[in-house]
Amino acid sequence: MYVTSLCSAESNLGDVVADLSNAGFDKIEFTGNIRYEPGIETEVLELQESGKFDVCIHNYFPPQPSEFVLNLASQDPTIKAQSRALISQAVSLSEKLGKSLFTCHPGFRHNLLPRQHNHFFVTSDTRPCIEDDFYASVDELLSGVLPLNFRLGIENLSPKSSDDAYSFLTSDRDIEHFLDNYKKENRIGLLLDLGHLEVAAFLCGFNHRACLDRILRDHASRIFEIHVSENNGRQDSHGVTSPDSWQIDFLQNNRTVLRQAQIVFEWHNAATAAAFKRYATICERLAL
């Protein structure tokens, strides 16, 4: 059970590690809050090889020299090439770390700029990206990037609003269609973000518990990773999870069928002793 590097407010790799280590964390999923610096992959490998930390990577890691928004649905030649290159590099680094899983965001419904407004990337092109292109890109990764024993988990996101889905894999139909589409391909699965699912259910008008029941019934083995964070059910805020949260109940009640899923506590700006105590309490509960 890992904690996201976004738990630290720092952006330098060494500072992030020190921040989290001082709070008590030693299992870290590195992601997009860490800025690029030459040699960063070597630093990560040395951390893993030291035996003091267990690390994995997600989405915008390793960081790239030029910022862009990864978009598996884009047909813009530059964005498409950048997205493929990042995932290829991440797969290679994951294997060097001794991991056989990398997770990332799905395609977005428009090309986006690497700057945010109200926590969402800004649209750069009003022409829509289409679902078929998202699936075509995943197929290309299967045939040209992913090794035979390597898995790619694609994350469900929450919409921007009830009128703006913003990305693919937001609604219950989106998620179930994605899993059905790859039911015969064991290398493609879901990064199940429980916080995103709860917000998406509110905005899209579906029952997140019923959606989870269907996913577990039909696709439990295809849940490769789970992100856990607290919110008010209306907005994705990545708060520290309570031990009596419905998300922890879900994990505990289904720990047998989810035993192969990697769990990441995606808490933001929470590199504190109090957050680590909460983490330890939840880990102990889930290990029962």
N, C-alpha and C positions, 0 to 999 in steps of 0.2 A: 504494500500500500504506500503510494508515493504522495508527495505534496508538490504542487506546481511551483516553478521558479517565480511565478507572479506573486507568490506569497511574500516575496521581498519587493520593496520599492526601489531597489537598486537596479542598475542596468549593466554594470561591469561584471563579468562572470565571477571573478574572484570575490568581489564585494557581495554578490548574491549568495555564493557558497558560504562565506563567513557569516552573513546575516542569518541564514537558515540554520547553519551549524550552531551558532551561539544560542539560538532558540531551542535547539535539541533535535532538529530534523537531519536525517542522514540518507533519506531516500527521496530523490529529486527528479521530477520530470522537467527538463529544460525546454523552454518555449520562447515566444516572440518578444519578451521584455528585455532580452539580452542583446546588446549592440554588437555589431561586427568588429572584430579585431583579427589581424593576421595570426595564424597559429591557434585559433580557438579550439579547433577539433583536437589538436594534440593535448591541450589543457584538459579537455573533457575526458579523453582517454586516460590521462595520468590520474585524474580523480578516481575513475573506476578501478584502475590498476592498483591504486593505493590501498584498497580494501576498506577504506574509511567511509566510502559513499557507494550507494547503488544508484545509478542514473539511467534514465531513458530520455527520449526526445519526442517532441510533438510539434507539428505545424511549422512555424517559422524558425526552425532550428535544424541545421546550423544557420546562423544569421548570414545574410547575403551582403555583399559590398554595396549594392544598390537596392533601395527599398522598392517593393512592389506588393500588390495584393494577389496572393495565390488564388487562382480561379480555374477549377477543373472544367468549367463550361465555356471558357473563353475561346474564341476562334481568332483573336488578335494574335498575329504571329509572334510578337515579342512576349506578351504575357504567357502564351502557351509554352513557348520555349523556356521562359524563366520558371514556370510552374513545374515543368517536367525536370529541369535541371536541379531544382531544389529537392524534389522528391527522390531523384536518383542519388543525390549527395547524401540525403538523410538515410536512405536505405543502406548505403555503403557504411556510413558512420554507425548506424544501429548494429550492423553485423560485426563491426570491429569492437563494439561494446558488449558483444555476446548476446544481443537481442535479436529476436526474429519478428518484431512488430514495430511499425511506424504508424502514427495516426495524424490525420490532417482534416481541415475543413472541406466541405463539398464545393460544388460549383456555385457561383453567385448568378443572379438573374440579370446582372449588368456588369460590365467592366467597371472597376472601382479604382480610386486614387488612394495612395498610402497616407491619407490624412483623414481624421475623424471629426464627426459632428454628432454630439449626443451619443457617443460610444459606437457609432456605426461609420464605416468607411463611406466616403463621398462618391457618388456616381460620376464617372468620367464620360460615359457614352450612353445615350438614351436608347440605342438599339438593344433589344433584349438578347440575352444568351438563352439558348434553348436546352431543354432536358436531354434531347438526343445527343447533343454535343458533350454534355456532362458524361453520359454513359459511354460515348465513343472514346473520351479521354481515359476513363477508367480501364476500358478494354485495351487501349494502347499501353497503359502501364502494366497490365497483366502480361501482354505479349513481349514488351520490350524493356521493362525496368525491373519487375519483381522477380527475384529468384524463386525457384520452385518451392522452397521451404520457408518462404517469407510472407508475412501477412500485412495487409494494409487495412487499417480501420478508418472509416470515414464518419465524421461527426455530424449528428443532428444539431441544427442551430435553431434559435428562436427568431420569429419574424421581426421586422422593424415595427410593424403595426398590424392591425387587423386587415388593412387594405394593401399592405406592402409585404409580401412574403420574403423579399430581399435575397433569399438563397434557396437552394434545393434542400431536401431533407428537413423540412420544418413541420409539415402536417403529418398526422398519423398515416394517411394514404401514401405520402411521399416515402416515409420510412419503410413501410411494409412493401411497397412496390420495389424499392431498392433491394431489400433483402430477398424478395421473391425472384428478382431478376438474376441474382447471383447465388441462388440456392444450390447450384451444382459446382460452385467455385469456392473452395475452402480458403483461398488466399484473400478474399474480399469479405469484409464484415463491417460491423457497426462500432463506432465509439459512441456509446450511449451516454449522453449528457442529461442527467436527471433534472438539473435546474433548467436547462433549455427546454426540456420536454414539458415541464410544468407551465412555463410562461407561454410556450407555443399552444398548449391546450387551451389556455385562457383566451389568447388572441384569435386562434383559429376555430374555437368552438368544439373541441373534442374532449373526451374523457381520458386523461393521461393514464389512469390506473387500468382502464379497459385496454388501452393501447399496449401497455406493458404486459398485460395478461396474454394478449395475442402474440406479441413478440416472443415471450417465454415459451408459449405453447408450440410455436412453429419454427423459431429461430434461435433458441437459447445458446446453442453452440457457436452462433455467429456474432455474439456480443464479445468483442475482443478486449474492450476497455470500457470503464465506467468513470465518468466525472461526477463528483459530488460537491455541491455547494448550496448554501442557503439563500433563499430569496422570499419575497412576499407573495409569490405566485402571479405577479403582474409585471415585474421588471427583473431582468437578470442582473443581480448585484454581487454575486460571488462572495457571499458572506460565509463566516465560519459556521459549520454545521452543528446543530444541537444533537447530542446523543439520542434524544427521543424524536428526532425528525422522521417524517414518513420515509425519507430516502434511506435512512439507516435501518428502519423496519423492513423496507423492501430488500435490502442487501442481506439482512439476517434471515428473513423468511425464505429467501431463495439462494442461500449460500451454497447449497449442494449443486444446483444446476448452473450456478455462476462461478464455480470454483476455479475455472480457467481464465476468468476475466481479470485483467489488471485494474486496480482501483486507484484513482488519483483524486486527492482532495484539492479542488481548484479554488482555493481561498486566495483572495487578493489582499495584499498589504497586511499580512497577518503573521509576520515573523516575530512572534512573541512567545514568552514562556506559557502564557495562558492558552494560546492557540495550540501549542504543542501538548499541553495537558489534555485539551479536548481531543486532539488527534490520538493520543495514547489511550484515552478512555474508549473511544470508538473502536480502535484497533482491538482492544481487549474484548469488547463486546462482540465484535464480528468473529473473533477467533474461538468463541465458545462452542 
